[in-house]
Amino acid sequence: PFTRMTAVTLQLEARGSAPFTMRVGAAGALDGVPWQDFAATLPHTLPSGNGVKTVAAQFRDVFGNVSEEAQASIQLDMTAPSGSIRINGGARFTADASVGLELAANDGTGSGVEAMRIGNDGMGWTEWMDFGSTMPWTLPEGDGVRQVHAQFRDRSGNTSLRFTASITLTTSGPSGSVLLNNGGAFTNQLQVVLTLDAAAPSGVALMRTGLPGTLAAQPWKPFAVSDTLTLPPGDGVKTVAAQFQDTLGLVSPVVTDDILLDTTAPTTAVTI
């Protein structure tokens, strides 16, 4: 048995020739403890300090016969557990509100961790449940930083501090843009320079560039702020497309830019 309180109640029983008297104290140290009238229950204060506490009692009958010491032990545990919580193995970002929690708790030489409860920030706690080192969890909807709290309780009833882990939920792909020849409106060259800009909470990892009709077939490549592309021949307005992917695999909308390809020299005439 365990207790987190030094104030306990003793249950006592004596058999023989009543009425009885009794004395109660530390095991092996009853000599000199005064006798008192027998009672079936008795409030008692354990000595302070975590550990096993043993209480002894002796009984004396109406004829003065004294019993052997009767002893009972209980572990005093007044220290709450320590612990920790991680979300998705300590990841900083997630694209999915369904995550996995990793929980750890330690009660040292105490009574042992028995239960835990979990809660999203500002949304209250679950009921106390058996301690487990992992469990699935659902974050509140909406992009942003999400905090999950955990508390642990030992067999003596000591409740830990609140432990917290954070993760950023992001369900929208990157934003970005593409600019041809530094924003120029015209070109007489088939090869153009693409200036690319993109941002995402978790970081931009990949991009693909091409013509709008074939962009989905283009391979992903590491994100760079500059790229080149060869326009299809034939004068006229040309459209170039780009798309970006973040470190979570979320993909941006397609972004485009136009430029007028003009490879035909002007015709001239001179009349005198």
Disulfide bonds with the S-S distance in Angstrom:
none
